[in-house]
Amino acid sequence: MARHLKKAAGAEGRAEADAKVRATVEQILADIEARGDAAVRMLSEKFDNWSPESFRLSEQEIEQAIAKVPKSDLDDIRFAQAQVRNFAEKQKACLLDLEVETLPGVILGHRNIPVDSVGCYVPGGKYPMVASAHMSVVTAKVAGVRRILAAAPPFQNGPHPAIVAAMHFAGADEILVLGGVQAVGAMALGTETIAPVDMLVGPGNAFVAEAKRQLFGRVGIDLFAGPTETLVIADDTVDGEICATDLLGQAEHGPTSPAILLTTSEALARDTMAEVERLLAILPTAPIAREAWENFGEVILCDSDEEMLAEADRIASEHVQVMTRDPDFFLNNMCNYGALFIGPRTNVAFGDKVIGTNHTLPTRKAARYTGGLWVGKFLKTCTYQRVLTDEASARVGEYCSRLCVLEGFLGHAEQANVRVRRYGRRNVPYATAAR
């Protein structure tokens, strides 16, 4: 039976904090909708001390920003984007349009149609997340999105050069230096100078995540995002250093980021906890990682791989690192996860930054019902139908009429009946079943 060697301190106060975030975001979005550019400018001044003549970068300003980025960094950005683009293209190749004759004379089909316009948010406050530009803009571009608007907050009183370079190389049509709720609100609702988009994607802090939640329905979103989560599943084939490194490597995202070890080896569990303390003494991001580990870190000891599998599916973590004798057991049987990282040679950081899979993934147990951002999220699978013969129309119409009457929809039934009368050469009275 699974038992905790270390348990999370709990989420006391989370509900109250969430309520405050909801109220704040609701007020901000209402202000943006009512006052447009004036509200956006006021909010940017208040939260970021940033009020340029235009939040949208000109071509010249984009070139100036890129010129500040070392060539080696530009090469690395291009390499990462090539990996993301290649995998997205392979994924898109799996999404085929369909047309099939399901009955004689009845043609059904679907088309995969790109969303027309997308707003991509790239966080840039404490950590300028250059990789988020690859994950959102590149993937939307591969999907065929016609207009891509990208936004990131100012960094040290100006655009972050590497983020601008990443957005530009990825294919963004417009780049805004604008952050927080004011950015996603302006992109979704539109202002006098910013045309609204049809969909919002990209990670962000609690306020950005809540803004996307409140805007969902008016626009599409990728998913509801919470703090970064990581789950390490390991046995005695690995050591505490690699497990502790993989746990803290994600705990540094923020003080509420869960980091959990599942293991069948008590010796590895003890070794990992000791290594966590050793690394926290030298890790530059230790203040954040320690708070996350102390309050949201867990170590769970299990009796078997099967028990670890059950616990992993219960936890439904965003990132799952599997380092066991038989990692394929988890690949073939695990159902609830955002992304799997199989074997000690890979890790979550590879997926976050460069290997090609998307790093925008489900959190807070959303992996039970959705995957992460991918090229398919930017495509609408839209069906169509075509009836080619009189006989097919009459045949389907007779079934349809009876089923409509069964439900009490007589107007629906008459839509079918008129086809039966015209194409089936049968005298069917108004709003009665074709029996």
One Martini backbone bead per residue (centre of mass of N, CA, C, O) as a GRO file, in nm:
protein
  435
    1MET     BB    1   0.097   0.036   0.022
    2ALA     BB    2   0.084   0.356  -0.005
    3ARG     BB    3   0.338   0.587   0.131
    4HIS     BB    4   0.442   0.863   0.313
    5LEU     BB    5   0.751   1.040   0.362
    6LYS     BB    6   0.626   1.298   0.215
    7LYS     BB    7   0.416   1.578   0.266
    8ALA     BB    8   0.209   1.804   0.187
    9ALA     BB    9   0.102   2.092   0.350
   10GLY     BB   10  -0.094   2.227   0.155
   11ALA     BB   11  -0.383   2.461   0.048
   12GLU     BB   12  -0.400   2.689   0.229
   13GLY     BB   13  -0.570   2.973   0.099
   14ARG     BB   14  -0.641   2.924  -0.204
   15ALA     BB   15  -0.938   3.009  -0.223
   16GLU     BB   16  -0.895   3.301  -0.135
   17ALA     BB   17  -0.689   3.377  -0.352
   18ASP     BB   18  -0.867   3.308  -0.597
   19ALA     BB   19  -1.089   3.517  -0.535
   20LYS     BB   20  -0.909   3.768  -0.565
   21VAL     BB   21  -0.826   3.718  -0.856
   22ARG     BB   22  -1.106   3.718  -0.983
   23ALA     BB   23  -1.187   4.007  -0.904
   24THR     BB   24  -0.954   4.157  -1.038
   25VAL     BB   25  -0.995   4.055  -1.329
   26GLU     BB   26  -1.284   4.144  -1.373
   27GLN     BB   27  -1.221   4.448  -1.348
   28ILE     BB   28  -1.012   4.472  -1.575
   29LEU     BB   29  -1.185   4.368  -1.813
   30ALA     BB   30  -1.407   4.579  -1.787
   31ASP     BB   31  -1.221   4.823  -1.842
   32ILE     BB   32  -1.124   4.739  -2.124
   33GLU     BB   33  -1.406   4.723  -2.255
   34ALA     BB   34  -1.480   5.028  -2.190
   35ARG     BB   35  -1.172   5.187  -2.259
   36GLY     BB   36  -0.942   5.038  -2.378
   37ASP     BB   37  -0.652   5.191  -2.429
   38ALA     BB   38  -0.664   5.350  -2.164
   39ALA     BB   39  -0.662   5.104  -1.979
   40VAL     BB   40  -0.407   4.966  -2.079
   41ARG     BB   41  -0.215   5.200  -2.012
   42MET     BB   42  -0.274   5.221  -1.711
   43LEU     BB   43  -0.194   4.925  -1.640
   44SER     BB   44   0.097   4.935  -1.745
   45GLU     BB   45   0.190   5.158  -1.558
   46LYS     BB   46   0.115   5.019  -1.288
   47PHE     BB   47   0.265   4.722  -1.332
   48ASP     BB   48   0.528   4.818  -1.552
   49ASN     BB   49   0.614   5.104  -1.618
   50TRP     BB   50   0.456   5.118  -1.920
   51SER     BB   51   0.438   5.393  -2.190
   52PRO     BB   52   0.434   5.392  -2.494
   53GLU     BB   53   0.334   5.504  -2.788
   54SER     BB   54   0.363   5.191  -2.870
   55PHE     BB   55   0.307   4.844  -2.822
   56ARG     BB   56   0.382   4.814  -3.113
   57LEU     BB   57   0.615   4.689  -3.314
   58SER     BB   58   0.829   4.773  -3.537
   59GLU     BB   59   1.045   4.672  -3.768
   60GLN     BB   60   1.279   4.836  -3.652
   61GLU     BB   61   1.249   4.740  -3.355
   62ILE     BB   62   1.295   4.445  -3.415
   63GLU     BB   63   1.580   4.474  -3.535
   64GLN     BB   64   1.706   4.605  -3.282
   65ALA     BB   65   1.657   4.370  -3.090
   66ILE     BB   66   1.805   4.144  -3.248
   67ALA     BB   67   2.089   4.292  -3.245
   68LYS     BB   68   2.124   4.222  -2.920
   69VAL     BB   69   2.163   3.927  -3.001
   70PRO     BB   70   2.347   3.676  -2.989
   71LYS     BB   71   2.431   3.446  -3.222
   72SER     BB   72   2.413   3.194  -3.041
   73ASP     BB   73   2.118   3.249  -2.952
   74LEU     BB   74   1.993   3.249  -3.233
   75ASP     BB   75   2.076   2.960  -3.302
   76ASP     BB   76   1.919   2.826  -3.070
   77ILE     BB   77   1.641   2.923  -3.150
   78ARG     BB   78   1.638   2.793  -3.431
   79PHE     BB   79   1.672   2.504  -3.335
   80ALA     BB   80   1.420   2.482  -3.158
   81GLN     BB   81   1.216   2.559  -3.383
   82ALA     BB   82   1.280   2.322  -3.569
   83GLN     BB   83   1.171   2.105  -3.375
   84VAL     BB   84   0.883   2.210  -3.339
   85ARG     BB   85   0.808   2.222  -3.638
   86ASN     BB   86   0.854   1.928  -3.716
   87PHE     BB   87   0.651   1.800  -3.518
   88ALA     BB   88   0.402   1.961  -3.610
   89GLU     BB   89   0.407   1.857  -3.902
   90LYS     BB   90   0.369   1.558  -3.829
   91GLN     BB   91   0.099   1.597  -3.687
   92LYS     BB   92  -0.058   1.725  -3.924
   93ALA     BB   93  -0.029   1.472  -4.114
   94CYS     BB   94  -0.251   1.311  -3.935
   95LEU     BB   95  -0.462   1.539  -4.034
   96LEU     BB   96  -0.726   1.443  -4.219
   97ASP     BB   97  -0.924   1.470  -4.454
   98LEU     BB   98  -1.279   1.379  -4.516
   99GLU     BB   99  -1.441   1.134  -4.749
  100VAL     BB  100  -1.760   0.949  -4.743
  101GLU     BB  101  -1.965   0.671  -4.833
  102THR     BB  102  -2.219   0.552  -4.617
  103LEU     BB  103  -2.432   0.560  -4.845
  104PRO     BB  104  -2.608   0.551  -5.108
  105GLY     BB  105  -2.563   0.895  -5.185
  106VAL     BB  106  -2.388   0.946  -4.913
  107ILE     BB  107  -2.195   1.231  -4.808
  108LEU     BB  108  -1.920   1.249  -4.583
  109GLY     BB  109  -1.732   1.509  -4.395
  110HIS     BB  110  -1.405   1.673  -4.330
  111ARG     BB  111  -1.242   1.974  -4.213
  112ASN     BB  112  -0.928   2.137  -4.148
  113ILE     BB  113  -0.954   2.450  -3.987
  114PRO     BB  114  -0.812   2.730  -3.921
  115VAL     BB  115  -0.770   2.957  -3.718
  116ASP     BB  116  -0.762   3.292  -3.785
  117SER     BB  117  -0.688   3.405  -3.479
  118VAL     BB  118  -0.399   3.461  -3.254
  119GLY     BB  119  -0.300   3.482  -2.910
  120CYS     BB  120   0.037   3.507  -2.780
  121TYR     BB  121   0.164   3.435  -2.465
  122VAL     BB  122   0.470   3.565  -2.306
  123PRO     BB  123   0.648   3.532  -2.048
  124GLY     BB  124   0.862   3.813  -1.871
  125GLY     BB  125   0.943   3.852  -1.581
  126LYS     BB  126   1.125   3.666  -1.398
  127TYR     BB  127   1.096   3.472  -1.664
  128PRO     BB  128   1.203   3.472  -1.983
  129MET     BB  129   1.001   3.274  -2.207
  130VAL     BB  130   1.112   3.198  -2.500
  131ALA     BB  131   0.983   2.912  -2.556
  132SER     BB  132   0.681   3.009  -2.581
  133ALA     BB  133   0.709   3.107  -2.872
  134HIS     BB  134   0.748   2.838  -3.005
  135MET     BB  135   0.492   2.682  -2.901
  136SER     BB  136   0.284   2.889  -3.026
  137VAL     BB  137   0.369   3.023  -3.297
  138VAL     BB  138   0.475   2.785  -3.459
  139THR     BB  139   0.221   2.606  -3.433
  140ALA     BB  140   0.022   2.805  -3.564
  141LYS     BB  141   0.169   2.826  -3.834
  142VAL     BB  142   0.146   2.528  -3.915
  143ALA     BB  143  -0.172   2.529  -3.908
  144GLY     BB  144  -0.255   2.828  -4.061
  145VAL     BB  145  -0.264   3.087  -3.927
  146ARG     BB  146  -0.319   3.408  -4.035
  147ARG     BB  147  -0.316   3.557  -3.738
  148ILE     BB  148  -0.036   3.659  -3.525
  149LEU     BB  149  -0.039   3.756  -3.186
  150ALA     BB  150   0.223   3.886  -2.981
  151ALA     BB  151   0.298   3.881  -2.617
  152ALA     BB  152   0.512   4.076  -2.392
  153PRO     BB  153   0.662   4.194  -2.141
  154PRO     BB  154   0.853   4.403  -2.006
  155PHE     BB  155   1.224   4.439  -1.987
  156GLN     BB  156   1.388   4.667  -1.853
  157ASN     BB  157   1.223   4.893  -2.011
  158GLY     BB  158   1.161   4.672  -2.247
  159PRO     BB  159   1.222   4.471  -2.483
  160HIS     BB  160   1.295   4.143  -2.520
  161PRO     BB  161   1.515   4.039  -2.745
  162ALA     BB  162   1.474   3.724  -2.749
  163ILE     BB  163   1.168   3.725  -2.770
  164VAL     BB  164   1.147   3.884  -3.030
  165ALA     BB  165   1.309   3.688  -3.200
  166ALA     BB  166   1.126   3.443  -3.156
  167MET     BB  167   0.866   3.563  -3.268
  168HIS     BB  168   0.972   3.635  -3.549
  169PHE     BB  169   1.083   3.355  -3.640
  170ALA     BB  170   0.801   3.209  -3.592
  171GLY     BB  171   0.569   3.431  -3.730
  172ALA     BB  172   0.479   3.693  -3.627
  173ASP     BB  173   0.272   3.968  -3.722
  174GLU     BB  174   0.256   4.072  -3.417
  175ILE     BB  175   0.414   4.288  -3.160
  176LEU     BB  176   0.382   4.308  -2.808
  177VAL     BB  177   0.456   4.528  -2.531
  178LEU     BB  178   0.273   4.331  -2.310
  179GLY     BB  179   0.117   4.254  -1.998
  180GLY     BB  180  -0.089   4.049  -1.864
  181VAL     BB  181  -0.418   4.118  -1.854
  182GLN     BB  182  -0.389   4.349  -2.063
  183ALA     BB  183  -0.303   4.164  -2.293
  184VAL     BB  184  -0.529   3.944  -2.308
  185GLY     BB  185  -0.762   4.148  -2.312
  186ALA     BB  186  -0.686   4.302  -2.571
  187MET     BB  187  -0.681   4.052  -2.762
  188ALA     BB  188  -0.979   3.955  -2.705
  189LEU     BB  189  -1.147   4.242  -2.709
  190GLY     BB  190  -1.019   4.486  -2.795
  191THR     BB  191  -0.928   4.795  -2.952
  192GLU     BB  192  -0.853   5.071  -3.129
  193THR     BB  193  -0.546   4.920  -3.199
  194ILE     BB  194  -0.661   4.618  -3.133
  195ALA     BB  195  -0.734   4.339  -3.276
  196PRO     BB  196  -0.914   4.077  -3.231
  197VAL     BB  197  -0.923   3.746  -3.132
  198ASP     BB  198  -1.012   3.387  -3.127
  199MET     BB  199  -0.742   3.308  -2.958
  200LEU     BB  200  -0.576   3.181  -2.660
  201VAL     BB  201  -0.224   3.144  -2.571
  202GLY     BB  202  -0.042   3.049  -2.300
  203PRO     BB  203   0.128   3.121  -2.036
  204GLY     BB  204   0.104   3.217  -1.675
  205ASN     BB  205  -0.010   3.360  -1.427
  206ALA     BB  206  -0.281   3.372  -1.226
  207PHE     BB  207  -0.405   3.616  -1.384
  208VAL     BB  208  -0.386   3.506  -1.670
  209ALA     BB  209  -0.541   3.243  -1.622
  210GLU     BB  210  -0.804   3.385  -1.528
  211ALA     BB  211  -0.853   3.549  -1.783
  212LYS     BB  212  -0.890   3.306  -1.968
  213ARG     BB  213  -1.129   3.188  -1.817
  214GLN     BB  214  -1.320   3.441  -1.852
  215LEU     BB  215  -1.286   3.444  -2.181
  216PHE     BB  216  -1.410   3.190  -2.218
  217GLY     BB  217  -1.620   3.190  -2.522
  218ARG     BB  218  -1.529   3.446  -2.662
  219VAL     BB  219  -1.278   3.266  -2.662
  220GLY     BB  220  -1.034   3.066  -2.716
  221ILE     BB  221  -0.835   2.806  -2.559
  222ASP     BB  222  -0.609   2.584  -2.462
  223LEU     BB  223  -0.595   2.608  -2.129
  224PHE     BB  224  -0.595   2.548  -1.789
  225ALA     BB  225  -0.356   2.707  -1.581
  226GLY     BB  226  -0.113   2.620  -1.351
  227PRO     BB  227   0.116   2.516  -1.175
  228THR     BB  228   0.388   2.357  -1.199
  229GLU     BB  229   0.441   2.000  -1.263
  230THR     BB  230   0.606   1.710  -1.102
  231LEU     BB  231   0.684   1.357  -1.183
  232VAL     BB  232   0.868   1.094  -1.030
  233ILE     BB  233   0.950   0.771  -1.162
  234ALA     BB  234   1.126   0.531  -0.951
  235ASP     BB  235   1.409   0.324  -0.907
  236ASP     BB  236   1.715   0.144  -0.843
  237THR     BB  237   1.842   0.246  -1.133
  238VAL     BB  238   1.870   0.508  -0.971
  239ASP     BB  239   1.946   0.819  -0.821
  240GLY     BB  240   1.915   1.096  -0.616
  241GLU     BB  241   2.035   1.315  -0.794
  242ILE     BB  242   1.847   1.292  -1.045
  243CYS     BB  243   1.581   1.324  -0.891
  244ALA     BB  244   1.635   1.596  -0.751
  245THR     BB  245   1.693   1.757  -1.007
  246ASP     BB  246   1.410   1.709  -1.141
  247LEU     BB  247   1.245   1.839  -0.914
  248LEU     BB  248   1.390   2.125  -0.888
  249GLY     BB  249   1.375   2.210  -1.191
  250GLN     BB  250   1.053   2.272  -1.137
  251ALA     BB  251   1.025   2.419  -0.858
  252GLU     BB  252   1.149   2.698  -0.969
  253HIS     BB  253   0.891   2.823  -1.096
  254GLY     BB  254   0.741   2.803  -0.799
  255PRO     BB  255   0.598   2.801  -0.470
  256THR     BB  256   0.340   2.603  -0.601
  257SER     BB  257   0.513   2.361  -0.710
  258PRO     BB  258   0.478   2.042  -0.766
  259ALA     BB  259   0.691   1.770  -0.622
  260ILE     BB  260   0.711   1.419  -0.711
  261LEU     BB  261   0.786   1.097  -0.561
  262LEU     BB  262   0.792   0.774  -0.708
  263THR     BB  263   0.863   0.461  -0.527
  264THR     BB  264   1.015   0.126  -0.452
  265SER     BB  265   1.258   0.283  -0.296
  266GLU     BB  266   1.369   0.378   0.008
  267ALA     BB  267   1.661   0.448  -0.051
  268LEU     BB  268   1.597   0.653  -0.276
  269ALA     BB  269   1.420   0.840  -0.113
  270ARG     BB  270   1.636   0.922   0.096
  271ASP     BB  271   1.848   1.017  -0.107
  272THR     BB  272   1.675   1.238  -0.239
  273MET     BB  273   1.623   1.414   0.013
  274ALA     BB  274   1.924   1.471   0.061
  275GLU     BB  275   1.981   1.599  -0.221
  276VAL     BB  276   1.790   1.832  -0.198
  277GLU     BB  277   1.945   1.973   0.034
  278ARG     BB  278   2.212   2.003  -0.115
  279LEU     BB  279   2.104   2.170  -0.360
  280LEU     BB  280   1.971   2.407  -0.193
  281ALA     BB  281   2.266   2.520  -0.112
  282ILE     BB  282   2.341   2.592  -0.447
  283LEU     BB  283   2.091   2.697  -0.572
  284PRO     BB  284   1.994   2.995  -0.708
  285THR     BB  285   1.666   2.904  -0.681
  286ALA     BB  286   1.610   2.810  -0.379
  287PRO     BB  287   1.385   2.987  -0.253
  288ILE     BB  288   1.164   2.873  -0.438
  289ALA     BB  289   1.217   2.564  -0.430
  290ARG     BB  290   1.186   2.528  -0.125
  291GLU     BB  291   0.894   2.616  -0.093
  292ALA     BB  292   0.780   2.403  -0.281
  293TRP     BB  293   0.893   2.153  -0.135
  294GLU     BB  294   0.779   2.203   0.154
  295ASN     BB  295   0.462   2.246   0.055
  296PHE     BB  296   0.454   2.039  -0.235
  297GLY     BB  297   0.619   1.805  -0.156
  298GLU     BB  298   0.668   1.448  -0.242
  299VAL     BB  299   0.692   1.108  -0.094
  300ILE     BB  300   0.622   0.786  -0.248
  301LEU     BB  301   0.571   0.456  -0.135
  302CYS     BB  302   0.585   0.152  -0.318
  303ASP     BB  303   0.539  -0.200  -0.406
  304SER     BB  304   0.486  -0.131  -0.723
  305ASP     BB  305   0.429  -0.054  -1.044
  306GLU     BB  306   0.121  -0.071  -1.023
  307GLU     BB  307   0.101   0.135  -0.791
  308MET     BB  308   0.238   0.368  -0.935
  309LEU     BB  309   0.031   0.387  -1.160
  310ALA     BB  310  -0.214   0.456  -0.986
  311GLU     BB  311  -0.092   0.713  -0.862
  312ALA     BB  312  -0.031   0.864  -1.124
  313ASP     BB  313  -0.330   0.877  -1.223
  314ARG     BB  314  -0.428   1.034  -0.975
  315ILE     BB  315  -0.239   1.286  -1.008
  316ALA     BB  316  -0.209   1.399  -1.298
  317SER     BB  317   0.046   1.516  -1.426
  318GLU     BB  318   0.214   1.719  -1.632
  319HIS     BB  319   0.490   1.585  -1.550
  320VAL     BB  320   0.662   1.267  -1.646
  321GLN     BB  321   0.925   1.087  -1.497
  322VAL     BB  322   1.078   0.782  -1.624
  323MET     BB  323   1.290   0.557  -1.402
  324THR     BB  324   1.302   0.231  -1.507
  325ARG     BB  325   1.323  -0.090  -1.610
  326ASP     BB  326   1.001  -0.048  -1.731
  327PRO     BB  327   0.888   0.216  -1.899
  328ASP     BB  328   0.671   0.089  -2.096
  329PHE     BB  329   0.456   0.033  -1.886
  330PHE     BB  330   0.373   0.337  -1.870
  331LEU     BB  331   0.329   0.404  -2.167
  332ASN     BB  332   0.101   0.167  -2.206
  333ASN     BB  333  -0.085   0.245  -1.921
  334MET     BB  334  -0.089   0.538  -1.898
  335CYS     BB  335  -0.344   0.816  -1.889
  336ASN     BB  336  -0.250   1.062  -1.674
  337TYR     BB  337  -0.097   1.316  -1.868
  338GLY     BB  338   0.090   1.549  -2.035
  339ALA     BB  339   0.402   1.435  -2.019
  340LEU     BB  340   0.653   1.211  -2.122
  341PHE     BB  341   0.971   1.093  -1.969
  342ILE     BB  342   1.188   0.844  -2.098
  343GLY     BB  343   1.427   0.810  -1.907
  344PRO     BB  344   1.744   0.945  -1.809
  345ARG     BB  345   1.818   1.100  -2.092
  346THR     BB  346   1.574   1.257  -2.016
  347ASN     BB  347   1.367   1.562  -1.967
  348VAL     BB  348   1.179   1.839  -1.900
  349ALA     BB  349   1.368   2.054  -2.019
  350PHE     BB  350   1.365   1.953  -2.304
  351GLY     BB  351   1.059   2.007  -2.344
  352ASP     BB  352   1.057   2.310  -2.264
  353LYS     BB  353   1.295   2.409  -2.493
  354VAL     BB  354   1.389   2.180  -2.761
  355ILE     BB  355   1.289   1.887  -2.870
  356GLY     BB  356   0.951   1.958  -2.979
  357THR     BB  357   0.763   1.946  -2.772
  358ASN     BB  358   0.508   2.071  -2.585
  359HIS     BB  359   0.484   2.291  -2.283
  360THR     BB  360   0.173   2.317  -2.297
  361LEU     BB  361   0.004   2.193  -2.008
  362PRO     BB  362  -0.172   2.013  -1.794
  363THR     BB  363  -0.331   2.094  -1.483
  364ARG     BB  364  -0.501   2.008  -1.213
  365LYS     BB  365  -0.602   1.722  -1.348
  366ALA     BB  366  -0.657   1.774  -1.664
  367ALA     BB  367  -0.527   1.501  -1.774
  368ARG     BB  368  -0.802   1.339  -1.766
  369TYR     BB  369  -0.922   1.527  -2.046
  370THR     BB  370  -0.635   1.644  -2.155
  371GLY     BB  371  -0.410   1.780  -2.344
  372GLY     BB  372  -0.200   1.971  -2.498
  373LEU     BB  373  -0.044   2.169  -2.695
  374TRP     BB  374  -0.119   2.169  -3.051
  375VAL     BB  375  -0.191   2.180  -3.376
  376GLY     BB  376  -0.495   2.088  -3.330
  377LYS     BB  377  -0.589   2.343  -3.159
  378PHE     BB  378  -0.589   2.528  -3.442
  379LEU     BB  379  -0.817   2.326  -3.533
  380LYS     BB  380  -1.119   2.281  -3.718
  381THR     BB  381  -1.351   2.019  -3.722
  382CYS     BB  382  -1.554   2.022  -4.012
  383THR     BB  383  -1.857   1.930  -4.124
  384TYR     BB  384  -2.021   1.747  -4.401
  385GLN     BB  385  -2.297   1.719  -4.646
  386ARG     BB  386  -2.412   1.489  -4.919
  387VAL     BB  387  -2.687   1.439  -5.148
  388LEU     BB  388  -2.719   1.269  -5.469
  389THR     BB  389  -3.005   1.122  -5.434
  390ASP     BB  390  -3.333   1.056  -5.417
  391GLU     BB  391  -3.321   0.790  -5.261
  392ALA     BB  392  -3.146   0.890  -5.022
  393SER     BB  393  -3.331   1.118  -4.922
  394ALA     BB  394  -3.582   0.940  -4.865
  395ARG     BB  395  -3.458   0.735  -4.676
  396VAL     BB  396  -3.355   0.930  -4.457
  397GLY     BB  397  -3.623   1.086  -4.419
  398GLU     BB  398  -3.791   0.861  -4.288
  399TYR     BB  399  -3.621   0.829  -4.036
  400CYS     BB  400  -3.619   1.124  -3.946
  401SER     BB  401  -3.920   1.169  -3.909
  402ARG     BB  402  -3.969   0.961  -3.685
  403LEU     BB  403  -3.759   1.077  -3.482
  404CYS     BB  404  -3.888   1.358  -3.455
  405VAL     BB  405  -4.162   1.265  -3.345
  406LEU     BB  406  -4.050   1.122  -3.093
  407GLU     BB  407  -3.950   1.425  -2.987
  408GLY     BB  408  -4.163   1.659  -3.104
  409PHE     BB  409  -4.035   1.763  -3.393
  410LEU     BB  410  -4.228   1.876  -3.648
  411GLY     BB  411  -4.047   2.067  -3.810
  412HIS     BB  412  -3.830   1.863  -3.859
  413ALA     BB  413  -4.011   1.652  -3.998
  414GLU     BB  414  -4.081   1.836  -4.244
  415GLN     BB  415  -3.799   1.845  -4.363
  416ALA     BB  416  -3.817   1.545  -4.438
  417ASN     BB  417  -4.095   1.520  -4.584
  418VAL     BB  418  -4.037   1.700  -4.832
  419ARG     BB  419  -3.831   1.496  -4.945
  420VAL     BB  420  -4.013   1.252  -4.969
  421ARG     BB  421  -4.219   1.382  -5.162
  422ARG     BB  422  -4.012   1.471  -5.390
  423TYR     BB  423  -3.809   1.195  -5.396
  424GLY     BB  424  -4.025   0.940  -5.316
  425ARG     BB  425  -4.324   0.945  -5.419
  426ARG     BB  426  -4.481   1.041  -5.152
  427ASN     BB  427  -4.773   1.095  -4.950
  428VAL     BB  428  -4.698   1.335  -4.706
  429PRO     BB  429  -4.814   1.476  -4.456
  430TYR     BB  430  -4.809   1.726  -4.257
  431ALA     BB  431  -4.642   1.653  -3.972
  432THR     BB  432  -4.580   1.347  -4.040
  433ALA     BB  433  -4.497   1.039  -4.050
  434ALA     BB  434  -4.289   0.821  -4.240
  435ARG     BB  435  -4.453   0.494  -4.259
   0.00000   0.00000   0.00000
